[in-house]
């Protein structure tokens, strides 16, 4: 630590080479004079931050991949522990404290535990390391550094690193993933854990490879990833796995996110009544329509207890429009959290 008596700040050098400046009035409340020794406070009464780990090695990954890891910690002291995210070593790394949600600052009670969720978007090859800085009111650990490190092979690239499909039901959508590797590498297998996604591998030859990869490398493949016409309606995820003979990265995974839009559309998707008083009138209407205008039938409706929520069905069924009017019984105080399940005769959208 460097102390300049002409300024109101002290500078602390972290193990990773970064410099952290602290206001003197903050430092004097935590440390003795010019040394990094915390002020004496009984461990029995002060907050104490204990991590399971502060250095995580993710192994081998690829450019464009997203690495996420949670660093778990506990407040083993007798006072509330305040923790905040002070920053990270680059904009490609984010950190949020997990406490019933994701926050930048939290308070952990004695004996309580939670975690720091760090997300890193790999942007370069070689040995990579990222650092997240936390500030706490633990007198013995006012500043905590979390590191995330690993290796990204320079001679193997996969682009894009993830896929997203947004298509209508019954349509076929296809995207291409390019795999570039060294001359000695082979792709041995490509699979997907969801039968709605089809993968087809095609090696590239000759001029197709030129200009795509460094001279030391010499192989390229095209992986066609397609969402078929029988893909289920709704939002779902899948993972494409590529097995290779690369010594550092034998397994490559590509996350797939799909949103398949059905013909039927619900608006709004939920009915929020807000905070009501006893005796208030509370009515909401949910409409179910066919985007193509086709006629369909509602075959079954599972409604909430009519003593709590009354439901009336109307609309113009011959035009493919159904209205469900919900009225909450406000004759007494209660918390209402109910669900309406509608079944139809539309293939693939029965519920």
C-alpha positions in Angstrom: 0.0 0.0 0.0 1.3 3.5 -0.9 0.5 6.4 1.3 0.8 9.9 0.0 0.4 12.4 2.9 -0.4 15.2 0.5 -3.5 13.5 -0.7 -6.7 12.2 0.9 -6.4 8.7 -0.7 -4.3 5.6 -0.3 -3.6 3.1 -3.1 -3.7 -0.7 -2.6 -2.1 -3.0 -5.2 -3.9 -6.2 -5.7 -2.2 -9.5 -6.6 -3.5 -9.2 -10.2 -1.7 -5.9 -10.7 -4.8 -3.6 -10.4 -4.6 -0.6 -8.2 -7.5 0.3 -5.9 -7.7 3.8 -4.3 -9.5 4.2 -1.0 -10.5 7.5 0.7 -8.5 8.1 3.9 -11.6 8.5 6.0 -12.8 5.1 4.8 -9.4 3.5 5.4 -8.9 5.0 8.8 -12.1 3.4 9.9 -10.9 0.0 8.9 -7.1 -0.1 9.3 -4.4 1.0 11.7 -2.2 3.9 10.5 -0.4 3.1 7.3 -0.4 -0.7 7.4 -2.9 -3.2 6.0 -3.9 -4.4 9.5 -7.5 -4.3 10.3 -8.6 -2.5 13.5 -9.0 -4.9 16.3 -12.6 -6.1 16.7 -13.6 -9.3 18.4 -14.4 -12.0 15.8 -17.4 -12.8 18.0 -19.1 -9.5 17.2 -17.9 -8.5 13.7 -19.2 -9.8 10.3 -16.9 -12.4 8.8 -17.0 -13.3 5.1 -16.0 -16.9 4.3 -15.8 -18.1 0.6 -15.8 -21.7 -0.5 -13.4 -20.5 -3.3 -12.2 -17.3 -4.8 -10.4 -18.6 -7.8 -12.2 -20.7 -10.4 -10.6 -22.4 -13.4 -13.2 -23.1 -16.1 -10.8 -25.3 -18.1 -11.0 -24.9 -21.9 -13.6 -22.9 -23.8 -14.0 -21.1 -27.1 -14.3 -17.5 -28.4 -18.0 -16.5 -28.2 -18.8 -18.9 -25.4 -20.4 -17.7 -22.1 -18.8 -18.9 -18.9 -20.9 -18.6 -15.7 -19.9 -19.5 -12.2 -21.2 -18.9 -8.7 -18.9 -18.2 -5.8 -20.6 -19.2 -2.6 -19.9 -17.4 0.7 -21.2 -17.4 4.3 -21.3 -14.7 7.0 -19.8 -16.7 9.9 -19.7 -13.6 12.2 -22.2 -12.1 14.6 -23.1 -8.9 12.7 -24.8 -8.2 9.4 -22.4 -8.5 6.5 -22.8 -5.8 3.7 -21.4 -6.8 0.3 -21.3 -4.8 -2.9 -19.9 -5.3 -6.4 -17.2 -2.7 -7.0 -16.3 -3.6 -10.6 -14.7 -6.1 -12.9 -11.5 -6.2 -15.0 -13.4 -5.7 -18.3 -16.8 -5.0 -19.7 -17.1 -8.6 -20.9 -17.4 -9.7 -17.3 -20.4 -9.0 -15.0 -21.1 -9.9 -11.4 -24.3 -9.9 -9.5 -25.1 -10.9 -5.9 -27.8 -13.6 -5.6 -30.3 -12.8 -2.9 -33.8 -13.8 -4.1 -32.8 -12.1 -7.3 -29.7 -10.5 -8.7 -28.5 -7.3 -7.0 -25.4 -5.1 -6.9 -25.4 -4.8 -3.1 -26.9 -7.1 -0.4 -26.8 -7.6 3.4 -26.3 -11.1 4.7 -27.4 -11.8 8.3 -25.2 -13.8 10.7 -24.9 -17.4 9.7 -26.5 -16.5 6.4 -25.1 -17.6 3.0 -25.5 -16.7 -0.6 -23.3 -16.4 -3.7 -21.8 -14.1 -6.4 -22.8 -15.0 -9.9 -20.1 -14.1 -12.4 -20.7 -14.2 -16.2 -17.9 -13.9 -18.7 -18.2 -13.6 -22.5 -15.0 -15.1 -24.0 -13.6 -12.6 -26.6 -10.0 -13.7 -27.2 -7.9 -16.8 -27.5 -5.0 -17.9 -25.3 -4.8 -17.9 -21.5 -7.6 -15.7 -20.2 -8.2 -14.3 -16.7 -10.9 -12.0 -15.4 -11.2 -10.4 -11.9 -14.3 -9.1 -10.0 -13.9 -6.8 -7.0 -16.2 -6.8 -4.0 -16.4 -4.4 -1.1 -17.5 -5.5 2.3 -17.8 -4.3 5.9 -15.8 -7.3 7.1 -12.9 -5.6 9.0 -10.6 -8.4 8.0 -11.7 -8.5 4.3 -12.8 -5.1 3.2 -11.9 -5.8 -0.4 -12.2 -9.3 -2.0 -11.0 -10.3 -5.4 -12.7 -13.2 -7.3 -10.8 -14.6 -10.3 -12.0 -16.7 -13.2 -9.4 -18.2 -15.5 -9.0 -20.7 -18.3 -7.6 -21.5 -21.8 -9.0 -20.8 -25.2 -7.3 -22.7 -28.0 -6.0 -20.5 -30.8 -6.3 -23.1 -33.5 -10.0 -24.0 -32.9 -12.9 -21.7 -33.5 -16.7 -22.2 -33.7 -19.0 -19.5 -34.9 -21.6 -18.6 -33.9 -21.2 -19.8 -30.3 -25.0 -20.0 -29.7 -28.2 -20.1 -31.8 -31.6 -18.6 -31.5 -34.7 -19.5 -33.6 -38.0 -17.6 -33.7 -40.4 -19.2 -36.1 -44.0 -20.0 -36.7 -45.4 -23.5 -36.0 -44.9 -25.8 -39.0 -42.1 -23.7 -40.5 -38.6 -25.0 -41.0 -35.7 -22.8 -40.0 -32.0 -23.5 -40.6 -28.7 -21.9 -39.4 -25.1 -22.7 -40.1 -22.3 -23.1 -37.6 -18.7 -22.9 -39.0 -16.0 -25.1 -37.3 -12.4 -24.2 -38.0 -9.6 -26.5 -36.7 -6.0 -27.6 -37.2 -5.0 -30.2 -39.9 -4.7 -33.0 -37.3 -8.2 -32.5 -35.9 -11.4 -34.4 -36.9 -15.0 -34.0 -35.9 -16.1 -37.5 -34.8 -19.8 -36.9 -33.9 -22.5 -34.2 -33.8 -25.7 -34.7 -31.7 -28.5 -32.7 -30.2 -30.5 -33.5 -27.0 -33.8 -32.5 -28.6 -35.3 -34.4 -31.4 -37.0 -31.3 -32.8 -33.5 -30.1 -33.8 -31.6 -31.8 -36.7 -27.9 -31.4 -37.2 -25.9 -32.2 -40.4 -22.1 -32.0 -40.7 -20.4 -31.2 -44.1 -16.6 -30.9 -44.5 -15.4 -27.9 -46.5 -12.6 -28.4 -49.1 -10.2 -26.4 -51.2 -11.0 -22.7 -51.8 -13.9 -22.8 -49.3 -11.3 -23.0 -46.4 -9.0 -20.2 -47.7 -9.1 -17.0 -45.7 -11.0 -18.4 -42.8 -8.2 -19.8 -40.7 -4.5 -19.3 -40.0 -2.0 -21.0 -42.3 -1.1 -23.4 -39.5 -4.6 -24.8 -39.5 -6.3 -26.4 -42.4 -9.7 -27.9 -41.8 -13.2 -26.5 -41.9 -16.7 -27.9 -41.4 -20.2 -26.5 -41.9 -22.7 -27.7 -39.3 -26.3 -27.2 -40.4 -28.7 -26.9 -37.5 -32.4 -27.0 -38.4 -35.6 -26.7 -36.4 -38.2 -29.0 -38.0 -41.8 -28.5 -38.9 -42.9 -30.7 -35.9 -41.1 -28.6 -33.3 -43.3 -28.1 -30.2 -45.0 -24.7 -29.7 -43.6 -22.5 -27.0 -40.2 -21.5 -25.7 -37.6 -24.2 -25.2 -33.9 -24.9 -25.1 -31.6 -27.5 -26.5 -27.9 -28.2 -26.7 -25.9 -29.2 -29.8 -22.8 -31.3 -28.9 -19.7 -31.6 -31.2 -17.1 -34.2 -30.4 -13.6 -33.7 -31.8 -10.1 -35.1 -31.6 -8.7 -31.8 -30.5 -6.4 -32.4 -27.5 -7.6 -29.4 -25.6 -11.2 -29.2 -26.6 -12.6 -32.6 -27.3 -16.2 -31.5 -26.6 -17.9 -28.4 -27.9 -21.4 -27.4 -26.8 -23.6 -24.9 -28.6 -26.7 -23.7 -26.7 -29.9 -23.4 -28.8 -32.9 -21.3 -27.8 -36.2 -21.6 -29.7 -39.4 -19.7 -29.7 -42.1 -21.5 -31.8 -45.2 -19.3 -32.3 -48.4 -21.2 -32.5 -51.6 -20.2 -34.3 -53.4 -19.5 -31.0 -52.5 -16.4 -29.1 -53.5 -15.3 -25.6 -53.7 -11.7 -24.7 -52.9 -10.7 -22.0 -51.0 -13.7 -20.8 -51.9 -13.0 -17.2 -54.6 -11.1 -15.4 -53.3 -8.9 -12.5 -56.0 -7.4 -10.4 -53.7 -5.3 -8.2 -54.5 -4.5 -4.5 -58.2 -4.5 -3.9 -60.5 -3.5 -1.0 -63.3 -5.6 0.3 -66.3 -5.0 -1.9 -64.4 -3.6 -4.9 -65.5 -4.7 -8.4 -62.6 -6.5 -10.1 -63.0 -7.9 -13.6 -60.5 -8.7 -16.3 -60.9 -10.3 -19.8 -58.4 -12.6 -21.4 -58.8 -13.2 -25.2 -57.8 -16.3 -27.1 -57.6 -15.9 -30.8 -56.4 -17.6 -34.0 -53.7 -15.6 -35.7 -54.7 -17.1 -39.0 -58.4 -16.4 -38.4 -59.2 -20.1 -38.5 -62.2 -21.5 -36.5 -61.3 -23.7 -33.6 -63.1 -25.2 -30.6 -62.4 -24.9 -26.9 -62.9 -28.4 -25.7 -62.3 -28.0 -21.9 -61.7 -25.3 -19.4 -60.2 -25.8 -15.9 -61.2 -22.7 -14.0 -60.5 -21.6 -10.4 -62.9 -22.2 -7.5 -66.0 -20.2 -8.5 -66.3 -19.0 -4.9 -63.0 -17.2 -5.5 -62.9 -16.3 -9.2 -66.0 -16.4 -11.4 -65.5 -17.0 -15.1 -67.7 -16.3 -18.1 -67.0 -17.5 -21.7 -68.0 -15.3 -24.6 -66.5 -13.9 -27.8 -67.1 -14.9 -31.5 -66.1 -18.6 -31.7 -67.0 -18.8 -35.4 -64.4 -16.1 -36.1 -61.8 -17.9 -34.0 -62.2 -15.5 -31.0 -62.9 -16.5 -27.4 -63.2 -14.1 -24.4 -62.8 -15.3 -20.9 -64.0 -12.8 -18.3 -62.7 -13.3 -14.8 -64.3 -11.7 -11.8 -62.7 -11.9 -8.4 -64.9 -12.4 -5.3 -63.9 -9.5 -3.0 -66.5 -10.2 -0.3 -63.6 -11.0 2.2 -59.9 -10.5 2.6 -57.8 -13.1 0.8 -54.8 -13.6 -1.4 -55.8 -14.9 -4.9 -53.3 -16.8 -7.0 -55.2 -18.9 -9.5 -54.7 -20.5 -12.9 -57.0 -21.1 -15.9 -56.2 -24.0 -18.2 -57.8 -24.0 -21.6 -57.9 -27.1 -23.9 -58.5 -26.8 -27.7 -58.8 -29.0 -30.7 -55.8 -27.4 -32.5 -53.1 -30.0 -33.2 -49.9 -29.2 -31.2 -51.8 -26.5 -29.1 -54.2 -28.8 -27.2 -53.5 -27.0 -23.9 
